[in-house]
Amino acid sequence: MSENAVSVLSADAMPERDNPYVIMLRRLFQHNSARLGMVLLLILIICAVFAEQIAPFDPIVPLKDVRRRDPPCIHLLGCPAAKSEHLMGIDGNSRDMFSRIIFGARLSLQVGVSTVSFAIVIGGLLGAIAGFMGGWVDDVIMRSLDVLMAFPGLLLAIAIVAVLGPGLINALLAIAIIEIPIFARVVRASVLSVKELEYVVASRAQGASEMRVLFTRILPNALTPLIVQGTLGIASAILSAAALSFLGLGAEFPTPEWGLMLGEERNSVFNAPFLVFFPGFAIMMTVLSFNLIGDGLRDVLDPRLVHGG
């Protein structure tokens, strides 16, 4: 048998190697918790993107000729006593609760993605520089961030908003600031574990600059834990923004924000519990979706863990 025939047979016998990203996605879709989280997140995204088409009423303008705190549409459960067209009832300001919940999904996604993106960029850059440079640069950066982490996150966010003034933008900035040390520590740990590997040493030996080594060799291979932490950070940011809005330091009236809706109706928890149940349930399911996806990504991207959920 000729050498060409042997090489062809050997090539045919070798299994084709899948793209690592395809493998990751396949494992993620096979993960039970991640699948549930993705379904919940998909519902949230659909509500956010098509809010104008889904919501039957304006979420801000009060409705006319409706009874205040009109109960939700319980006839869907088999009781013909209530024939209200408002699926989740009317809030204390004569606005349709279902429409406000739908539009609140858009705001929650914007809050989570924007704050975590800002925190990843700043925190990731600080952590990468600290881990790569080492020495006094590492000490100065990380000790400064340790000071921030010494304060409880929500209390620090309240203090920052108290200095900057209430408002959604200031609340987002405060949440991003308290998230920065978390991402900095994650990236620093990854950089420390990668920067002494063989391919990094080889790049230096070939004459690559330190910045080129950092941004083209080290950081792309240190992003795995950052992806997981970013997903979990979105859930934390949404929860923190809701807490600040509940306290009157975040979104301002009449913004359809779930935390603000809870704060507006907190005195109605006994005589109209549905006014606080639906916003609270929306927050819970949103946070749950990102936590489930984050857990799935952690299992998929960490080879030491058992896959499959």
TORVO-748310 format. One record per residue: chain; residue in one letter; residue number from 1; x, y, z of N, C-alpha, C in turn. Coordinates in steps of 0.2 Angstrom, whole numbers. Example, Ala and Ser with C-alpha at 12.3 -4.5 7.8 and 13.67 -1.06 7.14 Angstrom:
2
<pt A,A,1,<66,-28,39>,<62,-22,39>,<66,-16,39>>;
<pt A,S,2,<64,-11,35>,<68,-5,36>,<64,0,39>>;
This chain:
309
<pt A,M,1,<4,-6,0>,<0,0,0>,<4,6,0>>;
<pt A,S,2,<3,11,-4>,<7,17,-5>,<6,21,1>>;
<pt A,E,3,<11,26,2>,<11,31,7>,<5,35,7>>;
<pt A,N,4,<3,37,1>,<-3,42,0>,<-10,38,2>>;
<pt A,A,5,<-10,32,0>,<-16,28,2>,<-16,28,10>>;
<pt A,V,6,<-10,26,13>,<-10,26,20>,<-12,32,24>>;
<pt A,S,7,<-10,38,21>,<-11,45,24>,<-19,46,23>>;
<pt A,V,8,<-22,44,17>,<-29,45,16>,<-33,41,21>>;
<pt A,L,9,<-31,35,22>,<-35,31,27>,<-34,33,34>>;
<pt A,S,10,<-28,36,36>,<-27,38,42>,<-31,45,43>>;
<pt A,A,11,<-31,49,38>,<-35,55,39>,<-43,54,40>>;
<pt A,D,12,<-45,48,36>,<-52,47,36>,<-54,43,43>>;
<pt A,A,13,<-49,40,46>,<-50,37,52>,<-50,41,58>>;
<pt A,M,14,<-47,47,57>,<-47,52,63>,<-53,56,63>>;
<pt A,P,15,<-56,56,69>,<-63,60,70>,<-62,67,69>>;
<pt A,E,16,<-66,71,66>,<-66,78,65>,<-67,81,71>>;
<pt A,R,17,<-63,86,72>,<-62,90,78>,<-67,96,78>>;
<pt A,D,18,<-72,96,83>,<-77,101,83>,<-74,108,85>>;
<pt A,N,19,<-77,113,83>,<-76,120,86>,<-77,120,93>>;
<pt A,P,20,<-72,123,97>,<-74,123,104>,<-80,127,106>>;
<pt A,Y,21,<-81,132,102>,<-87,136,104>,<-94,132,102>>;
<pt A,V,22,<-93,128,97>,<-99,123,96>,<-100,118,102>>;
<pt A,I,23,<-94,116,104>,<-95,111,110>,<-98,114,116>>;
<pt A,M,24,<-95,121,117>,<-98,124,123>,<-105,125,122>>;
<pt A,L,25,<-108,128,117>,<-115,129,116>,<-119,122,116>>;
<pt A,R,26,<-116,117,114>,<-120,111,114>,<-120,108,121>>;
<pt A,R,27,<-115,109,125>,<-115,107,132>,<-120,112,136>>;
<pt A,L,28,<-120,118,134>,<-124,123,138>,<-132,121,137>>;
<pt A,F,29,<-133,120,130>,<-140,118,129>,<-142,111,132>>;
<pt A,Q,30,<-137,107,134>,<-139,101,137>,<-139,102,145>>;
<pt A,H,31,<-137,107,147>,<-137,109,154>,<-145,110,157>>;
<pt A,N,32,<-147,107,161>,<-154,108,163>,<-156,115,166>>;
<pt A,S,33,<-152,117,170>,<-153,124,173>,<-152,129,168>>;
<pt A,A,34,<-147,128,164>,<-146,134,159>,<-151,134,154>>;
<pt A,R,35,<-154,128,152>,<-160,128,148>,<-166,132,151>>;
<pt A,L,36,<-167,131,157>,<-173,134,160>,<-171,142,160>>;
<pt A,G,37,<-165,143,162>,<-163,151,162>,<-164,154,156>>;
<pt A,M,38,<-162,150,150>,<-162,153,144>,<-170,154,141>>;
<pt A,V,39,<-174,150,143>,<-181,151,142>,<-184,157,145>>;
<pt A,L,40,<-182,158,152>,<-185,163,155>,<-182,170,152>>;
<pt A,L,41,<-175,170,151>,<-172,176,148>,<-175,177,141>>;
<pt A,L,42,<-177,172,137>,<-180,173,130>,<-187,177,131>>;
<pt A,I,43,<-191,175,136>,<-197,178,137>,<-196,185,139>>;
<pt A,L,44,<-191,187,144>,<-189,193,146>,<-187,198,140>>;
<pt A,I,45,<-183,195,135>,<-181,199,129>,<-186,200,125>>;
<pt A,I,46,<-191,195,124>,<-197,196,119>,<-201,202,122>>;
<pt A,C,47,<-202,202,129>,<-206,207,132>,<-203,214,131>>;
<pt A,A,48,<-196,214,132>,<-192,221,131>,<-192,223,124>>;
<pt A,V,49,<-191,219,119>,<-191,221,112>,<-198,223,109>>;
<pt A,F,50,<-203,219,111>,<-209,220,108>,<-214,223,114>>;
<pt A,A,51,<-212,227,118>,<-216,230,123>,<-222,234,121>>;
<pt A,E,52,<-220,238,115>,<-226,242,113>,<-231,238,110>>;
<pt A,Q,53,<-230,232,107>,<-235,228,104>,<-238,224,109>>;
<pt A,I,54,<-235,222,114>,<-238,217,119>,<-242,221,124>>;
<pt A,A,55,<-239,227,127>,<-243,231,132>,<-249,234,129>>;
<pt A,P,56,<-255,232,132>,<-261,235,129>,<-263,242,131>>;
<pt A,F,57,<-259,245,136>,<-260,252,138>,<-254,256,139>>;
<pt A,D,58,<-254,262,139>,<-248,266,141>,<-246,265,148>>;
<pt A,P,59,<-240,264,149>,<-237,262,156>,<-237,268,160>>;
<pt A,I,60,<-237,274,158>,<-236,280,161>,<-243,284,162>>;
<pt A,V,61,<-247,285,157>,<-253,289,157>,<-258,286,161>>;
<pt A,P,62,<-261,289,166>,<-267,286,170>,<-273,285,165>>;
<pt A,L,63,<-276,279,167>,<-282,278,163>,<-288,281,166>>;
<pt A,K,64,<-293,282,162>,<-299,286,164>,<-305,280,165>>;
<pt A,D,65,<-309,282,170>,<-315,278,171>,<-313,271,173>>;
<pt A,V,66,<-308,270,177>,<-306,264,180>,<-306,265,188>>;
<pt A,R,67,<-308,259,191>,<-308,259,198>,<-301,258,201>>;
<pt A,R,68,<-299,263,206>,<-292,262,209>,<-291,255,212>>;
<pt A,R,69,<-285,253,211>,<-283,246,213>,<-289,241,211>>;
<pt A,D,70,<-291,241,205>,<-295,236,202>,<-292,229,202>>;
<pt A,P,71,<-295,224,205>,<-292,218,206>,<-290,215,199>>;
<pt A,P,72,<-285,210,199>,<-283,207,193>,<-289,203,190>>;
<pt A,C,73,<-288,201,184>,<-293,197,180>,<-293,190,182>>;
<pt A,I,74,<-297,189,188>,<-297,182,191>,<-302,178,187>>;
<pt A,H,75,<-306,180,182>,<-310,176,179>,<-306,171,174>>;
<pt A,L,76,<-300,172,173>,<-296,167,169>,<-295,161,173>>;
<pt A,L,77,<-296,161,180>,<-295,155,184>,<-302,152,185>>;
<pt A,G,78,<-307,154,181>,<-313,150,182>,<-318,154,185>>;
<pt A,C,79,<-317,160,188>,<-322,164,192>,<-325,169,187>>;
<pt A,P,80,<-331,169,186>,<-334,174,181>,<-336,180,185>>;
<pt A,A,81,<-334,181,191>,<-336,187,195>,<-332,193,192>>;
<pt A,A,82,<-326,193,190>,<-323,198,188>,<-321,198,180>>;
<pt A,K,83,<-323,203,177>,<-323,203,169>,<-318,209,167>>;
<pt A,S,84,<-313,211,172>,<-309,217,170>,<-305,215,164>>;
<pt A,E,85,<-303,220,160>,<-299,219,154>,<-291,220,156>>;
<pt A,H,86,<-290,221,162>,<-283,223,165>,<-281,216,168>>;
<pt A,L,87,<-276,213,165>,<-274,206,167>,<-272,206,174>>;
<pt A,M,88,<-267,211,176>,<-264,211,182>,<-267,217,187>>;
<pt A,G,89,<-273,220,185>,<-276,225,189>,<-273,232,187>>;
<pt A,I,90,<-276,237,191>,<-274,244,191>,<-270,246,197>>;
<pt A,D,91,<-265,250,196>,<-261,252,202>,<-265,258,205>>;
<pt A,G,92,<-261,260,211>,<-264,266,214>,<-265,272,211>>;
<pt A,N,93,<-261,273,205>,<-262,279,201>,<-266,278,194>>;
<pt A,S,94,<-270,273,194>,<-275,271,189>,<-271,270,182>>;
<pt A,R,95,<-265,266,183>,<-261,264,177>,<-262,256,177>>;
<pt A,D,96,<-262,253,171>,<-262,246,170>,<-256,243,172>>;
<pt A,M,97,<-256,238,177>,<-251,235,180>,<-247,230,175>>;
<pt A,F,98,<-251,227,170>,<-248,222,166>,<-243,226,161>>;
<pt A,S,99,<-246,232,158>,<-242,236,154>,<-235,239,157>>;
<pt A,R,100,<-236,240,164>,<-230,243,167>,<-225,237,168>>;
<pt A,I,101,<-227,231,170>,<-223,225,170>,<-219,224,164>>;
<pt A,I,102,<-223,224,158>,<-219,223,152>,<-214,228,150>>;
<pt A,F,103,<-216,234,151>,<-211,240,150>,<-205,239,155>>;
<pt A,G,104,<-206,237,161>,<-201,236,166>,<-196,231,164>>;
<pt A,A,105,<-198,226,160>,<-193,221,157>,<-187,225,153>>;
<pt A,R,106,<-189,230,149>,<-184,233,145>,<-180,237,149>>;
<pt A,L,107,<-182,240,154>,<-178,244,159>,<-173,240,163>>;
<pt A,S,108,<-176,234,165>,<-171,230,169>,<-166,227,165>>;
<pt A,L,109,<-167,225,159>,<-161,223,154>,<-156,228,153>>;
<pt A,Q,110,<-159,235,152>,<-154,240,151>,<-150,241,157>>;
<pt A,V,111,<-153,241,163>,<-149,242,169>,<-144,237,170>>;
<pt A,G,112,<-146,230,169>,<-141,225,170>,<-135,225,165>>;
<pt A,V,113,<-137,226,159>,<-132,226,154>,<-127,232,154>>;
<pt A,S,114,<-130,238,155>,<-126,244,155>,<-121,244,161>>;
<pt A,T,115,<-124,242,167>,<-119,243,173>,<-114,238,173>>;
<pt A,V,116,<-116,231,171>,<-111,226,171>,<-105,227,165>>;
<pt A,S,117,<-108,230,160>,<-103,232,154>,<-98,237,157>>;
<pt A,F,118,<-100,242,160>,<-96,247,163>,<-91,244,168>>;
<pt A,A,119,<-94,240,172>,<-89,237,178>,<-84,232,175>>;
<pt A,I,120,<-86,228,169>,<-82,224,166>,<-76,227,163>>;
<pt A,V,121,<-77,233,159>,<-72,237,156>,<-67,239,161>>;
<pt A,I,122,<-70,243,166>,<-65,246,171>,<-62,241,175>>;
<pt A,G,123,<-66,237,178>,<-63,232,183>,<-59,227,179>>;
<pt A,G,124,<-60,225,173>,<-56,220,170>,<-49,223,168>>;
<pt A,L,125,<-50,230,166>,<-43,233,164>,<-39,234,170>>;
<pt A,L,126,<-42,236,176>,<-38,237,182>,<-35,230,185>>;
<pt A,G,127,<-39,225,184>,<-37,218,186>,<-31,215,182>>;
<pt A,A,128,<-32,217,175>,<-27,214,171>,<-20,218,172>>;
<pt A,I,129,<-21,224,173>,<-14,228,174>,<-11,226,181>>;
<pt A,A,130,<-15,225,186>,<-13,223,192>,<-9,216,192>>;
<pt A,G,131,<-13,211,189>,<-10,205,188>,<-4,204,184>>;
<pt A,F,132,<-4,208,179>,<2,208,174>,<8,211,176>>;
<pt A,M,133,<7,217,179>,<13,221,181>,<15,219,188>>;
<pt A,G,134,<11,217,193>,<14,215,199>,<17,220,203>>;
<pt A,G,135,<20,218,208>,<24,223,212>,<20,229,215>>;
<pt A,W,136,<22,235,216>,<19,240,219>,<12,242,215>>;
<pt A,V,137,<12,241,208>,<6,243,205>,<1,238,207>>;
<pt A,D,138,<2,232,208>,<-3,227,210>,<-5,229,217>>;
<pt A,D,139,<-1,231,221>,<-3,233,228>,<-7,239,228>>;
<pt A,V,140,<-5,244,225>,<-9,250,225>,<-16,249,222>>;
<pt A,I,141,<-17,246,216>,<-23,245,213>,<-28,240,218>>;
<pt A,M,142,<-25,234,220>,<-29,230,223>,<-31,232,230>>;
<pt A,R,143,<-26,235,234>,<-28,238,240>,<-33,243,240>>;
<pt A,S,144,<-33,247,235>,<-38,252,234>,<-45,249,233>>;
<pt A,L,145,<-45,244,229>,<-52,240,228>,<-54,237,234>>;
<pt A,D,146,<-49,234,238>,<-51,231,244>,<-55,236,249>>;
<pt A,V,147,<-53,242,249>,<-56,247,253>,<-64,247,251>>;
<pt A,L,148,<-65,247,244>,<-72,247,242>,<-76,241,244>>;
<pt A,M,149,<-72,235,244>,<-76,229,245>,<-77,229,253>>;
<pt A,A,150,<-73,233,257>,<-74,232,264>,<-81,235,266>>;
<pt A,F,151,<-85,239,262>,<-91,241,263>,<-97,237,260>>;
<pt A,P,152,<-102,236,264>,<-108,232,261>,<-110,235,254>>;
<pt A,G,153,<-111,231,249>,<-112,234,243>,<-118,239,242>>;
<pt A,L,154,<-124,237,245>,<-130,241,245>,<-129,248,249>>;
<pt A,L,155,<-126,247,254>,<-125,253,258>,<-120,258,255>>;
<pt A,L,156,<-115,255,252>,<-110,259,248>,<-114,263,242>>;
<pt A,A,157,<-118,259,239>,<-122,262,233>,<-127,267,235>>;
<pt A,I,158,<-130,266,241>,<-134,272,244>,<-130,278,246>>;
<pt A,A,159,<-124,277,248>,<-120,283,250>,<-118,286,244>>;
<pt A,I,160,<-116,283,238>,<-114,286,232>,<-120,290,229>>;
<pt A,V,161,<-126,287,229>,<-132,290,227>,<-133,296,231>>;
<pt A,A,162,<-132,296,237>,<-134,302,242>,<-129,307,240>>;
<pt A,V,163,<-123,306,238>,<-118,311,236>,<-120,314,229>>;
<pt A,L,164,<-121,310,224>,<-122,312,218>,<-130,314,217>>;
<pt A,G,165,<-134,312,221>,<-141,314,220>,<-145,308,217>>;
<pt A,P,166,<-152,308,219>,<-156,302,217>,<-157,303,209>>;
<pt A,G,167,<-158,297,206>,<-159,297,199>,<-157,290,196>>;
<pt A,L,168,<-160,288,191>,<-158,282,188>,<-151,281,186>>;
<pt A,I,169,<-148,287,182>,<-141,287,180>,<-136,286,186>>;
<pt A,N,170,<-138,290,191>,<-133,290,197>,<-133,283,200>>;
<pt A,A,171,<-139,280,200>,<-140,274,203>,<-136,268,199>>;
<pt A,L,172,<-136,269,193>,<-133,264,188>,<-125,265,189>>;
<pt A,L,173,<-123,271,190>,<-116,273,191>,<-114,270,198>>;
<pt A,A,174,<-118,271,203>,<-116,268,210>,<-116,260,209>>;
<pt A,I,175,<-120,257,206>,<-120,250,206>,<-114,247,202>>;
<pt A,A,176,<-112,251,196>,<-106,249,193>,<-100,250,197>>;
<pt A,I,177,<-100,255,201>,<-94,256,205>,<-93,250,210>>;
<pt A,I,178,<-98,248,213>,<-98,243,218>,<-96,236,215>>;
<pt A,E,179,<-98,235,208>,<-96,229,205>,<-89,229,202>>;
<pt A,I,180,<-86,235,202>,<-79,235,199>,<-74,230,202>>;
<pt A,P,181,<-74,231,209>,<-69,226,212>,<-70,219,211>>;
<pt A,I,182,<-76,217,211>,<-77,210,209>,<-74,207,203>>;
<pt A,F,183,<-75,211,198>,<-72,209,191>,<-65,210,191>>;
<pt A,A,184,<-62,215,194>,<-55,216,195>,<-52,210,198>>;
<pt A,R,185,<-54,208,203>,<-51,202,207>,<-52,196,202>>;
<pt A,V,186,<-57,195,199>,<-58,189,194>,<-53,189,189>>;
<pt A,V,187,<-52,195,185>,<-47,195,180>,<-40,195,182>>;
<pt A,R,188,<-39,198,188>,<-32,197,191>,<-30,190,192>>;
<pt A,A,189,<-34,186,195>,<-33,179,197>,<-32,175,190>>;
<pt A,S,190,<-36,177,185>,<-35,173,179>,<-28,175,175>>;
<pt A,V,191,<-26,181,175>,<-20,184,172>,<-14,181,176>>;
<pt A,L,192,<-15,180,183>,<-9,177,186>,<-8,170,185>>;
<pt A,S,193,<-13,166,183>,<-13,159,181>,<-11,158,174>>;
<pt A,V,194,<-11,163,170>,<-10,162,163>,<-3,165,161>>;
<pt A,K,195,<-1,171,164>,<5,175,161>,<11,171,161>>;
<pt A,E,196,<12,165,165>,<18,162,165>,<18,155,161>>;
<pt A,L,197,<12,154,157>,<12,148,153>,<17,149,147>>;
<pt A,E,198,<18,143,144>,<23,142,139>,<22,147,133>>;
<pt A,Y,199,<16,147,130>,<15,151,124>,<16,159,126>>;
<pt A,V,200,<15,161,132>,<16,168,134>,<23,169,134>>;
<pt A,V,201,<27,165,137>,<34,165,137>,<37,165,130>>;
<pt A,A,202,<34,161,125>,<36,161,118>,<35,167,115>>;
<pt A,S,203,<30,170,116>,<28,177,113>,<33,182,115>>;
<pt A,R,204,<35,182,121>,<40,187,124>,<47,185,120>>;
<pt A,A,205,<48,179,120>,<55,177,117>,<55,179,109>>;
<pt A,Q,206,<49,180,106>,<49,182,99>,<49,189,98>>;
<pt A,G,207,<49,193,104>,<50,200,104>,<44,204,104>>;
<pt A,A,208,<38,201,106>,<32,204,106>,<32,209,112>>;
<pt A,S,209,<29,215,112>,<29,220,117>,<24,218,123>>;
<pt A,E,210,<25,221,128>,<22,219,134>,<14,220,133>>;
<pt A,M,211,<12,225,130>,<5,227,129>,<2,222,124>>;
<pt A,R,212,<6,220,119>,<4,215,114>,<3,208,118>>;
<pt A,V,213,<7,206,122>,<7,200,126>,<1,200,130>>;
<pt A,L,214,<-1,206,133>,<-6,206,138>,<-13,206,134>>;
<pt A,F,215,<-14,210,129>,<-20,210,126>,<-22,205,120>>;
<pt A,T,216,<-16,202,118>,<-17,197,113>,<-16,189,115>>;
<pt A,R,217,<-12,189,120>,<-10,182,122>,<-14,180,129>>;
<pt A,I,218,<-14,185,134>,<-16,183,141>,<-23,184,142>>;
<pt A,L,219,<-26,190,140>,<-33,192,141>,<-38,187,138>>;
<pt A,P,220,<-37,186,131>,<-42,181,128>,<-42,175,131>>;
<pt A,N,221,<-37,172,135>,<-37,166,138>,<-38,166,145>>;
<pt A,A,222,<-40,172,147>,<-42,173,155>,<-49,176,155>>;
<pt A,L,223,<-53,175,150>,<-60,178,150>,<-65,173,153>>;
<pt A,T,224,<-64,166,153>,<-69,161,155>,<-72,163,162>>;
<pt A,P,225,<-68,164,167>,<-72,166,173>,<-75,173,173>>;
<pt A,L,226,<-73,177,169>,<-76,184,168>,<-83,183,165>>;
<pt A,I,227,<-84,179,160>,<-90,177,157>,<-95,175,162>>;
<pt A,V,228,<-93,170,166>,<-98,168,171>,<-100,173,176>>;
<pt A,Q,229,<-95,177,179>,<-96,182,184>,<-100,188,181>>;
<pt A,G,230,<-99,189,174>,<-103,194,171>,<-111,192,171>>;
<pt A,T,231,<-112,186,169>,<-119,184,169>,<-122,184,176>>;
<pt A,L,232,<-118,182,181>,<-121,183,188>,<-121,190,190>>;
<pt A,G,233,<-117,194,188>,<-117,201,190>,<-123,205,187>>;
<pt A,I,234,<-125,203,181>,<-131,206,178>,<-137,205,183>>;
<pt A,A,235,<-138,199,186>,<-143,198,191>,<-142,202,197>>;
<pt A,S,236,<-136,203,199>,<-135,207,205>,<-136,214,204>>;
<pt A,A,237,<-135,216,198>,<-136,223,196>,<-143,225,196>>;
<pt A,I,238,<-147,220,193>,<-154,221,193>,<-158,222,200>>;
<pt A,L,239,<-155,217,204>,<-158,217,211>,<-156,223,215>>;
<pt A,S,240,<-150,226,214>,<-148,232,217>,<-151,238,215>>;
<pt A,A,241,<-152,238,208>,<-156,244,205>,<-163,244,208>>;
<pt A,A,242,<-166,238,208>,<-173,238,211>,<-173,240,218>>;
<pt A,A,243,<-168,238,222>,<-168,240,229>,<-167,248,230>>;
<pt A,L,244,<-163,251,226>,<-162,258,226>,<-168,262,224>>;
<pt A,S,245,<-172,259,219>,<-178,262,217>,<-183,261,222>>;
<pt A,F,246,<-183,256,225>,<-188,255,231>,<-187,260,236>>;
<pt A,L,247,<-181,262,238>,<-179,267,243>,<-180,274,240>>;
<pt A,G,248,<-182,275,234>,<-183,281,231>,<-176,285,229>>;
<pt A,L,249,<-171,281,228>,<-165,283,226>,<-163,281,218>>;
<pt A,G,250,<-167,278,215>,<-166,276,208>,<-170,279,203>>;
<pt A,A,251,<-174,275,200>,<-179,277,195>,<-184,282,198>>;
<pt A,E,252,<-186,287,195>,<-191,292,198>,<-198,291,194>>;
<pt A,F,253,<-203,293,198>,<-210,293,196>,<-210,297,189>>;
<pt A,P,254,<-214,294,184>,<-218,288,184>,<-215,282,180>>;
<pt A,T,255,<-208,282,180>,<-205,277,177>,<-207,270,178>>;
<pt A,P,256,<-208,266,173>,<-211,259,175>,<-205,254,177>>;
<pt A,E,257,<-203,255,183>,<-197,251,185>,<-200,247,191>>;
<pt A,W,258,<-198,240,191>,<-201,236,196>,<-200,238,203>>;
<pt A,G,259,<-193,240,205>,<-192,242,211>,<-196,248,214>>;
<pt A,L,260,<-197,252,209>,<-201,258,210>,<-208,257,211>>;
<pt A,M,261,<-210,252,207>,<-217,250,208>,<-219,246,215>>;
<pt A,L,262,<-214,243,217>,<-214,240,224>,<-214,245,229>>;
<pt A,G,263,<-210,250,228>,<-210,256,233>,<-216,260,233>>;
<pt A,E,264,<-219,261,227>,<-225,265,227>,<-231,261,231>>;
<pt A,E,265,<-231,255,230>,<-237,251,233>,<-236,247,239>>;
<pt A,R,266,<-230,249,242>,<-228,245,248>,<-234,245,254>>;
<pt A,N,267,<-237,251,254>,<-243,251,259>,<-249,247,257>>;
<pt A,S,268,<-249,244,251>,<-255,241,249>,<-254,233,250>>;
<pt A,V,269,<-249,231,253>,<-247,224,253>,<-253,220,256>>;
<pt A,F,270,<-257,222,261>,<-263,219,264>,<-269,220,260>>;
<pt A,N,271,<-271,226,258>,<-277,227,255>,<-277,226,247>>;
<pt A,A,272,<-271,226,244>,<-271,225,237>,<-264,221,236>>;
<pt A,P,273,<-263,215,238>,<-257,212,238>,<-254,211,230>>;
<pt A,F,274,<-259,210,226>,<-257,209,219>,<-252,215,216>>;
<pt A,L,275,<-253,221,219>,<-249,227,217>,<-242,226,219>>;
<pt A,V,276,<-240,222,224>,<-233,221,225>,<-231,214,223>>;
<pt A,F,277,<-236,209,222>,<-234,202,220>,<-231,202,213>>;
<pt A,F,278,<-234,206,208>,<-232,205,201>,<-225,208,200>>;
<pt A,P,279,<-224,214,203>,<-217,217,202>,<-212,213,205>>;
<pt A,G,280,<-213,210,211>,<-209,206,215>,<-207,200,211>>;
<pt A,F,281,<-213,197,208>,<-212,190,205>,<-208,192,198>>;
<pt A,A,282,<-209,197,195>,<-205,199,189>,<-197,199,191>>;
<pt A,I,283,<-196,203,196>,<-189,203,198>,<-186,197,200>>;
<pt A,M,284,<-190,192,203>,<-187,186,205>,<-186,182,199>>;
<pt A,M,285,<-190,181,194>,<-189,177,189>,<-183,180,184>>;
<pt A,T,286,<-182,186,184>,<-177,189,180>,<-170,187,183>>;
<pt A,V,287,<-170,188,190>,<-163,187,193>,<-162,179,193>>;
<pt A,L,288,<-167,175,193>,<-167,168,193>,<-164,166,186>>;
<pt A,S,289,<-167,169,181>,<-164,167,174>,<-157,168,173>>;
<pt A,F,290,<-154,174,175>,<-147,175,175>,<-143,171,179>>;
<pt A,N,291,<-145,169,185>,<-142,165,190>,<-141,158,187>>;
<pt A,L,292,<-147,155,184>,<-147,149,181>,<-142,148,175>>;
<pt A,I,293,<-142,153,171>,<-137,153,165>,<-130,154,168>>;
<pt A,G,294,<-129,158,173>,<-122,158,175>,<-120,152,178>>;
<pt A,D,295,<-124,148,182>,<-122,142,184>,<-121,137,179>>;
<pt A,G,296,<-125,137,174>,<-124,133,168>,<-117,134,164>>;
<pt A,L,297,<-116,141,163>,<-109,143,160>,<-103,141,165>>;
<pt A,R,298,<-104,141,171>,<-99,139,176>,<-97,132,175>>;
<pt A,D,299,<-102,128,174>,<-101,120,174>,<-99,119,167>>;
<pt A,V,300,<-101,122,162>,<-99,121,155>,<-91,123,154>>;
<pt A,L,301,<-89,129,156>,<-83,131,155>,<-77,129,160>>;
<pt A,D,302,<-79,126,165>,<-75,123,170>,<-74,116,169>>;
<pt A,P,303,<-68,113,166>,<-68,106,165>,<-67,102,171>>;
<pt A,R,304,<-66,105,177>,<-66,101,183>,<-73,99,186>>;
<pt A,L,305,<-78,102,183>,<-85,101,186>,<-88,96,181>>;
<pt A,V,306,<-93,93,184>,<-97,88,180>,<-102,92,176>>;
<pt A,H,307,<-103,91,170>,<-108,94,165>,<-114,90,166>>;
<pt A,G,308,<-119,94,164>,<-126,91,163>,<-131,94,168>>;
<pt A,G,309,<-129,98,173>,<-134,101,177>,<-137,96,182>>;
